[in-house]
Amino acid sequence: MSKSLIAIVGAGPGVSAGIARRFGSEGFQVVLLARRLDSVKSEAVKLKAQGIEAHAIVADAASRDSLAEAFAQVESEFGAPDVMVYNAGANSISEPSALSAEDMLNDFTINVAGALNSAQLVIPAMTVRGSGCILFTGGMLALRPVASRASAAISKAGLRNLAFTLADELAPAGITVGTVTIGGVVKPGTFFDPDLIAEQYWNLFSGKDQKEIVYQES
């Protein structure tokens, strides 16, 4: 029997690496997708050293064509993903009165449109199979916006609503959708350690009827 497959868009050394380790420890085959080949290859090598089957593919989250090409390669070489995690992000630091519309739209393209495009590229195969899971990396700015992070706050709110609406639409098809809303700065050895955060993605994947986990210190 072939291994279950998780594809992670926006793969890097932080949260996505923790997710890869967590799902990989459960026997998942891992495909990492990111814009820089050297970086994503490096992460795949680290996972392989831990006994996890991992592969690296180049994909630009800002480009639907690039994502489409990457997911076609994933399906051709490894099969259709059972789980897709969208972890790509962009953040122009500016208060809203000084934030240019161009910068906001560029960030929104990566933070929300890229998530939508990635989801749309895996939904057809998941629908045919009658099962699948789509997870998004959210942030507390969606719930508690901060002026100096206006662009990210707008994007994270949009991403959260995308997750909720997709969850409602896709539930009848057997596809679960959720978002982990991270309420702090990701740093190893703290409450916001990537491995602790990754556990929340596993909880969403293995749980039922849950659209969101808000991960914050009490």
C-alpha positions as CSV (number, residue, x, y, z in Angstrom):
1,M,0.0,0.0,0.0
2,S,1.4,3.4,-0.9
3,K,2.1,5.9,1.8
4,S,-0.2,8.8,2.5
5,L,1.2,12.1,1.1
6,I,1.4,15.6,2.5
7,A,2.3,18.5,0.3
8,I,3.5,21.7,2.1
9,V,3.6,25.0,0.2
10,G,5.9,27.6,1.6
11,A,8.2,25.1,3.2
12,G,11.1,26.3,5.3
13,P,12.9,25.7,8.6
14,G,10.1,26.9,11.0
15,V,6.5,25.7,11.3
16,S,6.5,23.8,8.0
17,A,9.5,21.8,9.1
18,G,7.7,20.9,12.3
19,I,4.6,19.8,10.3
20,A,6.8,17.7,8.0
21,R,8.4,16.0,11.0
22,R,5.0,15.4,12.7
23,F,3.3,13.9,9.7
24,G,6.5,12.1,8.6
25,S,6.6,10.4,12.0
26,E,3.2,8.9,11.2
27,G,4.4,7.4,8.0
28,F,3.5,10.2,5.6
29,Q,5.6,10.8,2.5
30,V,6.4,14.6,2.5
31,V,6.7,16.9,-0.5
32,L,8.1,20.3,0.2
33,L,7.3,23.2,-2.2
34,A,9.0,26.6,-2.0
35,R,10.4,29.2,-4.3
36,R,14.1,28.6,-3.7
37,L,15.4,25.2,-4.7
38,D,18.5,25.2,-2.6
39,S,16.5,26.0,0.6
40,V,13.8,23.4,0.0
41,K,16.3,20.8,-0.9
42,S,18.2,21.5,2.3
43,E,15.0,20.9,4.3
44,A,14.3,17.7,2.5
45,V,17.8,16.4,3.3
46,K,17.3,17.1,7.0
47,L,14.0,15.1,6.9
48,K,15.6,12.2,5.1
49,A,18.3,12.1,7.8
50,Q,15.5,11.5,10.3
51,G,14.1,8.6,8.3
52,I,11.3,10.6,6.6
53,E,10.7,10.2,2.9
54,A,10.9,13.8,1.6
55,H,11.1,15.4,-1.7
56,A,11.7,19.0,-2.9
57,I,9.9,20.8,-5.7
58,V,10.1,24.5,-6.7
59,A,6.9,26.5,-6.6
60,D,6.2,30.2,-6.5
61,A,3.2,30.9,-4.3
62,A,2.6,34.2,-6.0
63,S,2.1,32.5,-9.4
64,R,-0.9,30.2,-10.2
65,D,1.0,28.9,-13.2
66,S,4.0,27.9,-11.1
67,L,1.8,26.3,-8.5
68,A,-0.1,24.4,-11.2
69,E,3.1,23.1,-12.7
70,A,4.4,22.1,-9.3
71,F,1.2,20.2,-8.2
72,A,1.1,18.5,-11.6
73,Q,4.7,17.3,-10.9
74,V,3.7,16.1,-7.4
75,E,0.7,14.1,-8.8
76,S,2.8,12.7,-11.6
77,E,5.7,11.6,-9.4
78,F,4.1,10.8,-6.1
79,G,0.3,10.8,-6.5
80,A,-2.4,13.2,-5.3
81,P,-1.8,14.7,-1.9
82,D,-4.0,13.4,1.0
83,V,-3.1,16.6,2.9
84,M,-2.1,20.0,1.6
85,V,-0.7,22.6,4.0
86,Y,-0.4,26.2,2.9
87,N,2.3,28.0,4.9
88,A,3.6,30.7,2.5
89,G,3.4,34.3,3.7
90,A,4.5,37.9,3.0
91,N,4.3,40.9,5.3
92,S,5.0,44.5,4.4
93,I,5.6,46.3,7.7
94,S,3.6,49.6,7.5
95,E,0.8,51.4,9.2
96,P,-2.3,51.6,7.0
97,S,-2.0,55.3,6.3
98,A,1.4,54.7,4.7
99,L,0.8,51.2,3.2
100,S,0.7,51.3,-0.6
101,A,-2.1,49.5,-2.3
102,E,0.6,47.7,-4.5
103,D,2.4,46.3,-1.4
104,M,-0.9,45.2,0.2
105,L,-2.0,43.5,-3.0
106,N,1.4,41.8,-3.5
107,D,1.1,40.4,0.1
108,F,-2.5,39.4,-0.4
109,T,-1.5,37.5,-3.6
110,I,0.9,35.3,-1.6
111,N,-1.1,35.1,1.7
112,V,-4.6,34.5,0.3
113,A,-4.7,34.1,-3.5
114,G,-1.8,31.6,-3.3
115,A,-3.7,29.6,-0.6
116,L,-6.9,29.7,-2.8
117,N,-4.9,28.6,-5.9
118,S,-3.2,25.7,-4.0
119,A,-6.5,24.5,-2.6
120,Q,-8.2,24.6,-6.0
121,L,-5.4,22.5,-7.4
122,V,-5.8,19.7,-4.9
123,I,-9.6,19.7,-4.5
124,P,-10.5,17.8,-7.7
125,A,-8.5,14.7,-6.8
126,M,-9.7,14.8,-3.2
127,T,-13.3,15.1,-4.4
128,V,-12.9,12.0,-6.6
129,R,-11.3,10.1,-3.7
130,G,-14.0,11.3,-1.3
131,S,-11.4,12.4,1.3
132,G,-8.7,14.9,1.9
133,C,-7.5,17.6,4.2
134,I,-6.5,21.2,3.5
135,L,-4.8,23.2,6.3
136,F,-3.7,26.9,6.4
137,T,-1.2,28.7,8.6
138,G,-3.1,31.6,10.2
139,G,-2.1,34.3,12.7
140,M,-3.5,36.2,15.6
141,L,-3.5,39.4,13.5
142,A,-6.7,38.0,11.9
143,L,-8.4,38.4,15.3
144,R,-6.3,41.2,16.9
145,P,-5.1,43.5,14.2
146,V,-2.0,45.8,14.8
147,A,-1.6,49.0,13.0
148,S,2.1,48.4,12.1
149,R,1.2,45.1,10.6
150,A,-1.9,46.3,8.7
151,S,-1.1,44.3,5.5
152,A,-0.6,41.0,7.3
153,A,-3.7,41.6,9.4
154,I,-5.8,42.1,6.3
155,S,-4.4,39.0,4.7
156,K,-4.7,36.8,7.8
157,A,-8.3,37.8,8.2
158,G,-8.9,37.0,4.5
159,L,-7.1,33.6,4.9
160,R,-9.2,32.7,7.9
161,N,-12.4,33.5,6.1
162,L,-11.2,31.5,3.1
163,A,-10.6,28.5,5.4
164,F,-14.0,28.8,7.0
165,T,-15.9,29.1,3.7
166,L,-14.0,26.3,2.0
167,A,-14.7,24.1,5.1
168,D,-18.4,24.7,4.7
169,E,-18.3,24.0,1.0
170,L,-16.2,20.9,1.0
171,A,-17.5,19.1,4.0
172,P,-20.1,17.2,1.9
173,A,-17.3,15.9,-0.3
174,G,-15.5,14.4,2.6
175,I,-12.8,17.1,2.6
176,T,-11.8,18.8,5.8
177,V,-10.4,22.3,5.9
178,G,-8.9,24.1,8.9
179,T,-6.5,26.8,10.0
180,V,-4.1,27.0,12.9
181,T,-4.2,30.6,14.2
182,I,-0.8,31.1,15.8
183,G,-0.8,33.7,18.6
184,G,2.9,34.4,19.0
185,V,6.4,34.5,17.6
186,V,7.6,31.0,16.4
187,K,10.8,30.1,18.2
188,P,12.3,26.7,19.2
189,G,12.3,25.9,22.9
190,T,9.4,28.1,23.7
191,F,5.6,27.7,23.8
192,F,5.7,28.5,20.1
193,D,8.2,25.8,19.2
194,P,7.5,24.5,15.7
195,D,7.1,21.0,16.9
196,L,4.4,22.1,19.4
197,I,2.6,24.1,16.8
198,A,2.8,21.2,14.4
199,E,0.9,19.1,16.8
200,Q,-2.1,21.4,16.3
201,Y,-2.1,20.6,12.5
202,W,-2.1,17.0,13.4
203,N,-5.0,17.6,15.7
204,L,-7.0,19.3,12.9
205,F,-6.2,16.5,10.5
206,S,-7.2,13.8,12.9
207,G,-10.1,15.6,14.5
208,K,-13.7,16.1,13.4
209,D,-15.8,19.2,12.6
210,Q,-13.1,21.7,13.7
211,K,-12.3,24.6,11.5
212,E,-9.8,26.4,13.7
213,I,-7.3,25.9,16.5
214,V,-6.2,29.2,18.1
215,Y,-2.8,28.4,19.6
216,Q,-1.9,31.0,22.2
217,E,-0.6,31.1,25.8
218,S,-3.3,31.4,28.4
